[in-house]
Amino acid sequence: IAPRTEAERQVANIWQKVLNLSQIGIRDNFFELGGHSSLASQVISRLRDVFSVELSLHSLLEYPTVSSLTQTIEVLNVAKNTQSVSKSGKVMTTASENYEEGEL
């Protein structure tokens, strides 16, 4: 199955370049396509650059398909964009709620 979303296309494109393949489907397994730890490091590095997310090599082991890895990246991006942790350790929602401080 061909990539359906822009994020899936970006992930598949990275895999194509690193694995030197012309086509990657969303259900293809990175390691079954010839991927190994050295190539996985390259993929993770490129994904970090493109999506601005923190991924570990373990992420690719746990989510070895374009579809599952893209879902993980999207979840990380949503979490990153909707929550920020203040210095005191409190989580404040920034994207969906606006807080205004003032005196009554």
C-alpha positions as YAML, in Angstrom:
chain: A
units: angstrom
residues:
- id: 1
  name: ILE
  ca: [0.00, 0.00, 0.00]
- id: 2
  name: ALA
  ca: [1.42, 3.35, -1.03]
- id: 3
  name: PRO
  ca: [1.85, 6.16, 1.51]
- id: 4
  name: ARG
  ca: [-1.43, 8.02, 2.05]
- id: 5
  name: THR
  ca: [-0.40, 11.12, 3.97]
- id: 6
  name: GLU
  ca: [2.38, 13.65, 3.64]
- id: 7
  name: ALA
  ca: [4.01, 12.31, 6.81]
- id: 8
  name: GLU
  ca: [3.94, 8.75, 5.47]
- id: 9
  name: ARG
  ca: [5.42, 9.98, 2.18]
- id: 10
  name: GLN
  ca: [8.25, 11.71, 4.04]
- id: 11
  name: VAL
  ca: [9.04, 8.62, 6.12]
- id: 12
  name: ALA
  ca: [8.89, 6.37, 3.05]
- id: 13
  name: ASN
  ca: [11.12, 8.78, 1.11]
- id: 14
  name: ILE
  ca: [13.76, 8.65, 3.87]
- id: 15
  name: TRP
  ca: [13.64, 4.85, 3.85]
- id: 16
  name: GLN
  ca: [13.93, 4.80, 0.05]
- id: 17
  name: LYS
  ca: [17.07, 6.92, 0.16]
- id: 18
  name: VAL
  ca: [18.71, 5.05, 3.03]
- id: 19
  name: LEU
  ca: [17.81, 1.58, 1.74]
- id: 20
  name: ASN
  ca: [18.40, 2.54, -1.90]
- id: 21
  name: LEU
  ca: [14.97, 1.25, -2.96]
- id: 22
  name: SER
  ca: [12.57, 2.75, -5.47]
- id: 23
  name: GLN
  ca: [9.32, 1.97, -3.65]
- id: 24
  name: ILE
  ca: [8.33, 1.53, -0.03]
- id: 25
  name: GLY
  ca: [4.83, 0.59, 1.14]
- id: 26
  name: ILE
  ca: [3.34, 1.62, 4.46]
- id: 27
  name: ARG
  ca: [3.30, -1.98, 5.70]
- id: 28
  name: ASP
  ca: [6.85, -2.83, 4.64]
- id: 29
  name: ASN
  ca: [9.13, -3.79, 7.52]
- id: 30
  name: PHE
  ca: [12.39, -1.81, 7.64]
- id: 31
  name: PHE
  ca: [14.44, -4.82, 8.68]
- id: 32
  name: GLU
  ca: [12.85, -7.19, 6.17]
- id: 33
  name: LEU
  ca: [13.80, -4.68, 3.45]
- id: 34
  name: GLY
  ca: [17.47, -5.03, 4.39]
- id: 35
  name: GLY
  ca: [17.68, -2.46, 7.17]
- id: 36
  name: HIS
  ca: [20.19, -2.96, 9.97]
- id: 37
  name: SER
  ca: [21.49, -0.94, 12.92]
- id: 38
  name: SER
  ca: [23.80, 1.30, 10.90]
- id: 39
  name: LEU
  ca: [21.03, 2.17, 8.44]
- id: 40
  name: ALA
  ca: [18.55, 2.54, 11.29]
- id: 41
  name: SER
  ca: [20.82, 5.21, 12.80]
- id: 42
  name: GLN
  ca: [20.72, 7.12, 9.51]
- id: 43
  name: VAL
  ca: [16.93, 6.86, 9.34]
- id: 44
  name: ILE
  ca: [16.47, 8.05, 12.92]
- id: 45
  name: SER
  ca: [18.81, 10.99, 12.34]
- id: 46
  name: ARG
  ca: [16.92, 12.07, 9.22]
- id: 47
  name: LEU
  ca: [13.54, 11.64, 10.92]
- id: 48
  name: ARG
  ca: [14.70, 13.85, 13.79]
- id: 49
  name: ASP
  ca: [15.73, 16.54, 11.30]
- id: 50
  name: VAL
  ca: [12.54, 16.38, 9.22]
- id: 51
  name: PHE
  ca: [9.99, 16.04, 12.01]
- id: 52
  name: SER
  ca: [11.84, 17.73, 14.90]
- id: 53
  name: VAL
  ca: [11.06, 14.86, 17.27]
- id: 54
  name: GLU
  ca: [13.22, 12.85, 19.63]
- id: 55
  name: LEU
  ca: [13.33, 9.25, 18.48]
- id: 56
  name: SER
  ca: [15.60, 6.45, 19.64]
- id: 57
  name: LEU
  ca: [16.85, 3.47, 17.69]
- id: 58
  name: HIS
  ca: [14.46, 1.43, 19.80]
- id: 59
  name: SER
  ca: [11.58, 3.32, 18.14]
- id: 60
  name: LEU
  ca: [12.40, 1.73, 14.81]
- id: 61
  name: LEU
  ca: [12.66, -1.71, 16.42]
- id: 62
  name: GLU
  ca: [9.29, -1.24, 18.09]
- id: 63
  name: TYR
  ca: [7.60, 0.41, 15.08]
- id: 64
  name: PRO
  ca: [9.32, -1.10, 12.01]
- id: 65
  name: THR
  ca: [6.73, -0.14, 9.38]
- id: 66
  name: VAL
  ca: [6.17, 3.23, 7.72]
- id: 67
  name: SER
  ca: [2.62, 3.26, 9.05]
- id: 68
  name: SER
  ca: [3.44, 2.47, 12.69]
- id: 69
  name: LEU
  ca: [6.48, 4.74, 12.80]
- id: 70
  name: THR
  ca: [4.54, 7.63, 11.25]
- id: 71
  name: GLN
  ca: [1.78, 7.22, 13.84]
- id: 72
  name: THR
  ca: [4.39, 7.37, 16.59]
- id: 73
  name: ILE
  ca: [5.92, 10.53, 15.12]
- id: 74
  name: GLU
  ca: [2.50, 12.16, 14.84]
- id: 75
  name: VAL
  ca: [1.69, 11.32, 18.48]
- id: 76
  name: LEU
  ca: [5.02, 12.81, 19.58]
- id: 77
  name: ASN
  ca: [4.36, 15.97, 17.57]
- id: 78
  name: VAL
  ca: [0.86, 16.37, 19.01]
- id: 79
  name: ALA
  ca: [2.21, 15.93, 22.54]
- id: 80
  name: LYS
  ca: [5.02, 18.38, 21.86]
- id: 81
  name: ASN
  ca: [2.65, 20.98, 20.41]
- id: 82
  name: THR
  ca: [-0.09, 20.73, 23.03]
- id: 83
  name: GLN
  ca: [1.83, 20.52, 26.26]
- id: 84
  name: SER
  ca: [4.76, 22.27, 27.78]
- id: 85
  name: VAL
  ca: [6.22, 21.58, 31.16]
- id: 86
  name: SER
  ca: [6.92, 24.58, 33.34]
- id: 87
  name: LYS
  ca: [10.05, 24.78, 35.46]
- id: 88
  name: SER
  ca: [8.03, 23.83, 38.51]
- id: 89
  name: GLY
  ca: [7.05, 20.57, 36.84]
- id: 90
  name: LYS
  ca: [3.43, 21.54, 36.17]
- id: 91
  name: VAL
  ca: [2.04, 20.64, 32.78]
- id: 92
  name: MET
  ca: [0.23, 23.51, 31.09]
- id: 93
  name: THR
  ca: [-1.82, 23.10, 27.94]
- id: 94
  name: THR
  ca: [-0.74, 25.72, 25.44]
- id: 95
  name: ALA
  ca: [-2.40, 24.85, 22.15]
- id: 96
  name: SER
  ca: [-5.97, 24.17, 23.19]
- id: 97
  name: GLU
  ca: [-6.49, 26.48, 26.15]
- id: 98
  name: ASN
  ca: [-5.45, 30.04, 26.85]
- id: 99
  name: TYR
  ca: [-4.82, 31.08, 30.43]
- id: 100
  name: GLU
  ca: [-4.90, 34.69, 31.47]
- id: 101
  name: GLU
  ca: [-3.59, 35.92, 34.79]
- id: 102
  name: GLY
  ca: [-4.75, 39.09, 36.45]
- id: 103
  name: GLU
  ca: [-6.06, 40.67, 39.60]
- id: 104
  name: LEU
  ca: [-9.73, 40.88, 40.47]
...
